[in-house]
Structures are given as structure tokens and as C-alpha cells.
Amino acid sequence: MKKNLNKLRSDIDKIDRDILVLLSKRAAIAKDIGTLKNDGVIYKPEREASLIAKLRKLNQGPLSQASVINIFKSIISNCRALEKKIKRFFFRPARNF
């Protein structure tokens, strides 16, 4: 049993490394897409909805549809953030003069 557990954990470690490599490739492509967009529109809900619909059809488990959607929405959101520099604003109390 112990040998099987170690083998399974090793398999998961390899898969995690593969996923990270693929996520990095996806993120680099998303960043390139951001440089090519001329209209300045980063978020296109119809594109995201179409992608999610395709993934739902491809999903055969064991992850639930909700899990797959949640995972990919996170991936999409994080990659979208690379398409454009995020402006940060800091609020501070007004100074009394």
C-alpha cells in the first residue's frame, strides 16, 4: 500500500509540474494578446462564456461542472490581468490644512 501511495503522489507531482508549464504558456500568450489589442477592451464576456461552454462540453469528470468552471474562471481572470497593466489607486485620509 505504501508503495502505491508514494507512486500516486509522485504522479500528482509530475502532473502539477506539467500544469504549471502549461499555465505559464497560457499566461504568456494572454500577455501577447494584450499587446495586440488595439481597442483597449480586455474583458469580453462573450469570449469567456464561449470558452466556458466549450470546457463544460469537454468535461467528463471526475470534477464537477461547477469545479471546472471555477478553476477556469480563475485561470482566465489571472491571465486577463496580464493583458493590461493594472492601475492601482491608494486612498488615504484627506489632510486638514
N, C-alpha and C positions, 0 to 999 in steps of 0.2 A: 504493500500500500504506500509506504513512504517513497519508494522509487517512482511510482506513478504520480504522486503529488509533486515531487520535485521536477519531473518531466513536464507536467502540465504547467507549473509555474514558469519553467524555462520557455515553454511555448508562448505563454502570455507575454513574457518579457520581450521576446522576439517580435511578436505582433505589435506590441506597444512601440517598439523602435520603428517598425515599418509604418505605423500610423503617423508617428511624428515626422518621418521623412516626407510622407505624402501631404500632411498638413502644411509643412514648410513650403513644399512646391506649390500647393494651392494658394497659400498666402502670397508668395512671390508673384504668381500670375495675377492675383487680385490687385496687388500693388501696381503692376504694369498696366492693368486695365484702368486704374485711376489716373495714370499719366496720359492715357489716350482719350479719356472722356473730355470732350470739348464743351459740353453743355453745363458742366458743373454739378449735374444731378448724380448723386452717389446712390441713393436708395431708390430702387424701382420695385415697388411692391408686387407688380405683376410678374416680374422676373423671379422673385423669391417664391411666389405662390406656385409658379410653373415648376420650379426646381423641387419644391417640397412635394408637389403632386407626383412627379416622376419617381422620387425616392420612396414615397408611400407604396407605389405600384411595385417597385423592386423589392421592397422589404418582405422577406419570407420568415422572419423570426430568427431566433427566439426573442429578440427585443420587440416590445410592443410598438405600435404605430406612434403612440404618444412619446415614447422614449426616443425613437428615431427622429421625430420632428424636433424634439427638444435639443438633441445633440446637434443636428444640422443647423437649427436656428442659431445656436451659439457659435458654431463654426462660421456661418455666413456673417453674423454680426461682427465677430472679431476680424474677419478678413475685410469686411467693408470698412472698418476703422482704418485699415492700412491704405485705402484708396485715396484718402484725403487727410491732410494734416488737421488734427483736431484742435480747435481753438479753445483755450482754457481761460475762464474768467474767474477771478477771485473777488469775492465780496468781503468788504471789511466795514466796520462801523464808520460812519461819517465823523470827520473831525470837527470839533467845535473851535472856531477861531475867535 
